[in-house]
Structures are given as C-alpha cells and as structure tokens.
Amino acid sequence: MLLALEGIAGAGKSTLRDRLLATAHAEGIPLSHIGQFSWLSHSATRTLIRLRAGTAGDEQEAIEAAAQDLSLHARFNIATALTAGPVLADRLTLSTACLLALLHQQPVDAYVERLAEQAQARPQLTVLLTTEPDVCHARITRRTTERRFTEQRETATRLADLYNEAADAWTKATGLPVLKHPCTTHADLEALVGGCMEDLGLAGSPTATNKKASR
C-alpha cells in the first residue's frame, strides 16, 4: 500500500508521519518513508528547485519536469520500496499539482489529471490535513528554519484552497479516496493515526478489497 500525506506547511504532516512510522513498527508493519520527489533527473531537478523557490518559468517545461520526476520516482523509488512493505509518502502528487497551480495561476484540475496518469505513483489512500491556515502559521512562526514562500500567510491560505480542489479532482480522476481531516488537537492526531492504521492493516489482509469496498 502507498499512503500519501498532503497539506500546507504546519498542518501536522511531520507529526502524523512520525507517529505512523512508530506505531506501524511497534505493530510489526514494515512501513517505510519517501519524500515528494525522486531527484533522479538533472534537468527535471533544476526545474523543480526553481519551482520550490517560487520561480514559475515556462509552464509546459514545469509540467513535463514534474511528470518526468514522478515517473522516475514511481519506477525506481516507490516500486522498490513497495516490495518490502507499505510506503508512506510525505507529500506527493497533490502537493506538486498545487505548487504548479499556485505559480502559474491556473486551475489545479489539469495538473492533477496530468500527474495522475502515472498509475504506479497513485496512493491507495491520500490523507489531506485540513488544519486551519492560522493554526499552521502560528506553528511555523515557532520554527527556527528560514521561511519558504509557500509559508507566507496569504500564500498558505491560497494553497489550502488549492489542496481541497486538488483532492476533489484526484478522486474524480482516479476514483481513489482522499481522507480530509484537521490535525489541530491530540484527538485529531489519534483519529488520523487510527484511520491510517486501519487501512494499513486492511492492505495486508486477503479480504482487504471487499472490506474497503463496503466502507
């Protein structure tokens, strides 16, 4: 199973990721972790670095770089990791689509559909953390690291809207679920961990497909 965590900076992805990794390992589930990009193509990497820094550049070049990197990620990183057990991605397709939509000021749907063409990189479950942008901003201001452009208050608020749109576009394009839930309180975190662990457990069950279909 491939599980993706999505959401704006400060939404709680790292906290949820660490809890899931610890819980899974405690239960004997060999859950591993990967990042958003493969960084395996020099040309695509140069474009992606510019995008992450807030430089839009040529839209078609950006789309092709993102698609090429995701293809390499699926083939060499995700597929290899899945042979050893379930994989947790800290950001993946939705984050890339939202970054493209933000920089090029275009609807996010087309970017989601383009990246969703890479079937091997499709998470069976995507968790979108819908923590309020003001809460996320308060968390970020306590960090000692340098602020990225996506962490500015107005930009983060726009990104939060894009993530919601991208999640709907993803389910429409792939038929795959997106669990939307805030990660604001301890109860939120426990609910998210419980839901994700249930799906990870079902993924290892022979009757997983029938059980998930009935939910």
N, C-alpha and C positions, 0 to 999 in steps of 0.2 A: 504493500500500500504506500502511495505517495500522499502526504498530508502537507498542505501549504498554509502558512500563517501570513496574513496580509493586514495592512493598516498603516496609518500615518505614524510618524516618529512620536514616541512617547505613549503609544496606545497600549503597550504592555506585551509586545511580541517576545522580547527577550526573557521577560519573567515567565511567560507561559511556556516558551521553548525550554527553558532550563527545568521547569517543573515537570514537563512531559518527559524529557530525557531521563530525569532522575526516577520518576515514577515507573516508566517503562522498564528501565534497567532493574529496578527493585522487583518487578514482577516477571523478570526473565525474558522480556521482549527486546530483541536486539535492534532498538531504534537508533538510527544514525541521523546525522545532520548535514545539510548542504546549504550553500548561500544562493543568492539570486542569479548570479552569472557564472559562466564557465571560465571566462578569460582565456580561452584556448586559441582565439584568432587575433593576431596582432592588429589587423585593420579594424575588426569589429570592436576590439578593446579600446582603441583610440577614440572611436566614435562614442562608445558607452561612457568613457571617462568624461568626455566633453558634456554629454547629456547630464550626467550626475552633478556636474559643476554648474549646470544651468544654462549651457550654450545650446541653442536649438539646432543650428546648422540646417543642412538640407533635409527635408522631411523624408524623402524616399531613401536617402542614404541611412538615416536613423532607423527606419523601419527594417531595412534589409540587414543592418548590423544586429539589431535586436533579434530578428528571426534566425540569422546565422548562428549567433551565440546560443540561443535556446536549443537549436538543433544539435549543436556540439555538446551542450550540457546534457541533453536527453541521451545522446548516444554514448558518451564517454564517462559521464559522472553519475547521472541518475540511474541509468540502466545497470551500471556496475554495482552501485550501492544497493539497488533493489535485490540483487542476487543474494545478499547477506541478511536481508530483513527489511522491515518498513523504513521509510525515509521521511524525515521532517525537513521541509524547506522553509527557511526564514526569509520570506518574500520570494515571489516567483513571477508568474505571468501577469497577474493583475497589477502588481507594482510597476512593472515595465510599461504596460499599456497606459497606466495613469500618468507616468512620467512623460511619455510621448504626447499624450493628450494635453497635459499641462503646458509643455514647452511650445507645442505647435498650435495651441488654442483651437483644437478640433474635437469633435465628439469622440468619446473613448471607444464606442462600439466597434468601429472599423479596426482599431488596433487590437482589441480583444479577439475579434474574429480571425485576424491575420495570424496572431501568435497561437491561437487555439488549433491551427492547422497542424501543429507539431503534436500529434496524438501521444507520443511516448512521454511527453512532458506534462500531460494532463493529470493533476492531482485528483484522486478519487474523492477527497474532501478538501475544501478550502474553508479556512476559518478567517473571517473578516472581523477584526476587532474595531468596534464602532464607538470606542471611548470618545467622549466629547473633546473637541479641539482645545477648549480652555484648560481642561484637565491635563491633556497632553503637553500643552505649552508650559504649564506650571511644573511638570515633571522635568521637561527639557532644560528649563532655566536653572535647575539644580545640578546639571551636569557640568563637568569641567572641560569637556571637549568643545572644539570650535563648532559653531552653528553652521549647518548647511542651509542652502537657500530654501529647501523644502520645509525647513523647520521654522520659518518666519510665520507669524500668526495668520496673516491673510492668506498666504500660500497654503498653509496646512489646512485651513478651513475649506479652500477650494479643492484641495486634494481629497479631503474627507467626502465631499460630494461626488467626486470622480470615482472613488472607490465603490460607493454604493451603486453608481451607474454601471461600473465595470462588472460588479458582482452579478447584477441582473443580466447584463449582456453575456457573461460567461455561461450562466445556466441556460440561457436561450440558445446559445451556440453549441453547447456540448451536452446539455441535459444533466450535467453534474451539479451536485448541491454546493451551496455556499452557506455556512452557518454564520449568521451575523449576531454578534453579542459584544457588549462593552466589557472591558476589563478594568473596572474602576475600584471595586471593593474586593475583599477577601472572598466573599461569597461568589462574586463573578468568576474569580480565578478558579475556585473549586468546581463550579459548574462547568467551566470550559475544560478543565482537566478531566472531569468525569465523562463529559461527552466525547472528547477525543479518544480517551482510553477505551470507551465502549466500542468506537469504530475500529480502533486498532485491534481490539480483541475479536471483533466480528471478522476482520480481514483475515485472521488466521484460522477461522472456522470453516469447515466444509459447507456449512449451510449459510454462509455469510450473504450470498447473493439473495437468497429467499428472504432472510431476515431483514436485510436493508430495504428490499422491495416492499415489505409490509409496513415499514415505518412511516 
